[in-house]
Amino acid sequence: MHPLDEKYWSKREYWKWWGYACPEDPRTIVSKHSRWTGYTLNFGHRSSLLSFTGIILLMLVPVIACILLAPQNEALVFATIGVVLAVTVAVCHRLANPRTWKEKESPKRVGGG
């Protein structure tokens, strides 16, 4: 479990019937309360609307472009949808589970070379 999950995510007062809202949590995307069900936005974060728009564009633009450029090639359309979904899940996973946050800053290199 990520340290931020213990600090913010595990507290029930931040989970509303419509989602997760915790202004103190620095993450925009977090795992859902049941981790195997996917990810959700932190609606308490000021950039959640921008993240939501980016995710929708990440999913729709390649699929629409593929449909417009090669409408007869169904295999290409389905392959594009599969790749887009995989990339979206990977991006959400990376943003929800960062390797370092302010609590664990990596030491800076000293010297040249």
C-alpha positions, 0 to 999 in steps of 0.5 A, spaced: 500 500 500 502 506 498 503 511 504 499 516 501 493 511 501 494 510 508 494 517 510 488 519 505 485 514 501 483 509 507 479 514 510 472 514 509 470 521 509 474 522 503 469 517 499 463 520 497 457 516 493 460 519 487 467 518 488 473 520 491 474 528 494 481 529 498 484 536 497 490 534 501 492 528 497 497 530 491 495 525 486 490 526 481 488 519 479 487 514 485 486 507 485 478 505 487 477 503 494 476 496 491 483 496 487 481 491 482 476 495 480 480 500 477 482 508 478 478 514 479 479 521 479 481 525 486 475 530 485 478 534 490 484 536 486 484 542 482 487 539 476 482 533 476 477 536 470 484 537 466 486 530 467 479 527 466 479 531 459 486 529 457 484 521 459 477 522 454 482 525 449 487 520 450 482 515 448 477 518 443 482 521 438 486 515 436 479 511 435 476 517 431 482 518 427 482 510 425 475 510 424 475 516 419 482 514 415 480 506 415 473 505 416 473 498 412 479 495 416 475 493 422 481 489 425 485 496 425 479 499 429 479 494 434 486 493 435 487 501 436 481 500 441 485 495 445 492 499 444 488 505 447 485 502 453 492 499 455 495 505 454 490 509 458 490 503 464 498 504 464 497 512 464 492 511 470 496 506 474 503 510 473 499 517 475 496 513 481 502 509 483 508 514 483 515 511 485 517 518 488 513 523 492 515 529 496 515 524 502 520 520 499 525 525 494 531 521 491 537 524 493 540 529 488 547 527 485 553 531 487 559 532 482 560 531 475 561 526 470 
